[in-house]
Amino acid sequence: KKLEPQEDFENILVKKLSDDELQTSFVIWIKDEVKLHKHNHHTENIYVLKGKGEMTIGDQKFIIKKGDYFTISKGTAHALKVISFGPVKVISVQSPKFVGTDRVFVKG
């Protein structure tokens, strides 16, 4: 499966790769930012395929780049600001299965 966007997008493009009752896997492209949010019932595992950004997870801020892997525990606020010239591209695996109702935006 080729992991390239098949359409133009403004800021964020999310494509589901697979899912079952235990997990949902996505490829995500981010051009600018992901606003501060949390998942009350999901743990998110991220692998960075391309780009560079400033990641916020809870009280921590750090730079992410190609090859980095990290986990965001359920209930933990997180955000991303892209600092590379091209989009950040990641694989996101959320467990259990993500049905689209567990994204809660929080005030930063």
WOTA-V86384 format. One record per pair of residues at least 6 apart in sequence whose ideal C-beta (glycine too) atoms are under 6 Angstrom apart, sorted by sequence separation. I is the first residue (numbers start at 1). J is the second residue. D is the distance in whole Angstrom. If there is no record, write none. Layout:
# WOTA-V86384
[[I;J;D] [I;J;D]]
This chain:
# WOTA-V86384
[[72;78;5] [82;88;5] [18;25;5] [55;62;6] [5;13;5] [17;25;4] [55;64;5] [16;26;6] [17;27;6] [53;64;5] [14;26;5] [15;27;5] [52;65;5] [14;28;5] [57;72;6] [13;29;5] [48;64;5] [50;66;6] [12;30;5] [48;66;6] [58;76;5] [11;31;5] [48;68;5] [11;32;5] [57;78;5] [47;69;5] [56;79;5] [3;27;5] [5;29;6] [46;70;6] [55;80;5] [45;71;5] [53;80;5] [54;81;5] [44;72;4] [53;81;6] [53;82;5] [54;83;6] [77;106;5] [43;73;6] [53;83;6] [43;74;5] [52;83;5] [42;74;5] [52;84;4] [41;74;6] [51;84;4] [39;74;6] [40;75;6] [51;86;6] [53;88;5] [51;87;6] [38;75;6] [51;88;3] [38;76;6] [51;89;6] [38;77;5] [50;89;4] [49;89;4] [36;77;5] [48;90;5] [36;79;4] [46;90;5] [47;91;4] [34;79;6] [34;80;4] [46;92;6] [33;81;5] [44;92;6] [45;93;5] [32;82;6] [44;94;5] [30;82;6] [42;94;5] [43;95;6] [31;87;5] [42;98;6] [30;87;6] [29;87;5] [30;88;5] [29;89;5] [42;102;5] [41;102;5] [28;90;5] [40;102;6] [39;102;5] [27;91;6] [28;92;5] [26;92;5] [37;103;5] [38;104;5] [25;93;5] [37;105;5] [23;93;6] [24;94;5] [35;105;6] [36;106;5] [23;95;4] [36;108;4] [22;95;6] [24;97;5] [22;96;6] [24;98;4] [21;97;5] [19;97;5]]
